[in-house]
């Protein structure tokens, strides 16, 4: 029995023509691509500008220095991305970094043979701050601006209390040695930054939790689900003190 092919109808021809007509032109696609990745283009221009100004800019040593300096801020930005995607904002990140760094340094001074405890305390301080922020926003319906502003004041005060208003001195060398340890030729902060970026990309694209964040959340008046905001706030605050051993200035109270 032969297979008979049904000739296309006028309706199908019309829909196909409409789809072709509505397809954006090549110029429009290129323009949209340039707008979506405008910051990448700006960064490329800046990189080439500095390369043209100094022959040492593109050297491996300088690249390593830039990556190490950028790692703490990249970690903070990853956490803040989740907060912004829930339609919120976190003003307390700087003070949480100061409080976590001071608490971690205090443990390192008093227990010089337990560096793991100092790192753990720093992360726990960030986790506690993020949990409080998330619960205030999600359960008590406090606006994120007000909740995190209050946490900013509280964490700043705690940083002063922990250090009695002064930086913590006498931190063991092993406290900063963690940041200088190399894995595959890269320092630990850079490795952790790369792993965190890849992990967040996987979470946002491949998990139900990540797919729950929508681009319109930052401008929508509809709040995210109660479960997503505490988790986002915890991730943001835990990412803040994650690199406190990498920067000595984190062992000082906020200015």
Order of alpha helices (4+ residues) and beta strands (2+ residues): alpha-alpha-alpha-alpha-alpha-alpha-alpha-alpha-beta-beta-alpha-alpha-alpha
